[in-house]
Amino acid sequence: MKKIILLIAATAALSHTTIAQESTRDDRSDNETDFREELLFGLKAGANYSNVYDAQGEEFRANPKLGLAAGAFLAIPIGKYIGIQPELLYSQKGFQATGKILGNTYDFTRTTSYLDVPLLFAFKPSEFITLLAGPQYSYLLKQKDVFANATTSIAQEQEFVNDNVRKNTLCFLGGADITMKHLVIGVRAGWDLQNNNGDGTSATPRYKNVWYQATIGYRLYHN
């Protein structure tokens, strides 16, 4: 939680700096600096800080883990202040847990790899700030479980042949982009709206993903 608060604080400080810079650049015209009405394409990469939760109150304790997030985005303007931003991302989520079996401590890490497709509504109050929110479709590509204790480590990648694990999940995503010409710094918070185990008959514990995402991107535009 401290890392999340520091990330939000850093983003707010950066936003204040860029807005201050905007107000002092009187020697440049709007046509030279404002790209809110331009069609923009970009690539980005960063990290997810993810965990899981149970919306129905089932006791399921886990610790967060880091994962990769990388992909592309397209900013489609519908005027100067609003637009749509679809994205396509390879996104790693999951959790970590510890426990004891017969007095021996073990560590368990689950990494779930998704193809995430957010469709975000964009509000652009400034050329440097874009606020984003909207639904996300997530498709589960693979799952890797690593079980380790003091003497051994076992890794298994699951194909979900005989398990009722949900592969198609509807999510919600919100966040902001800080843009400085070609550079884009993005922060997001997202969570699943559906449980992972389909109709509930799976032996897999029921949970939903929740994650915080930070990325750095590079965008292209037409001068």
Protein Blocks (a to p, Z undefined) as FASTA:
>chain_A
ZZmmmmmmmmmmmmmmmmmmmmmmmmbcfklmmcklbccddddddddddddddfkopacd
ddddddddddddddddebjkbccddddddddedddddddeehiacddddddddddddddd
dddfbfkbccdddddddddfbdcdddddfkbccddddehlmbccdfbdcdddddddddeh
jaccdddddddfbdfklnopafbdcddddddddddddddddZZ
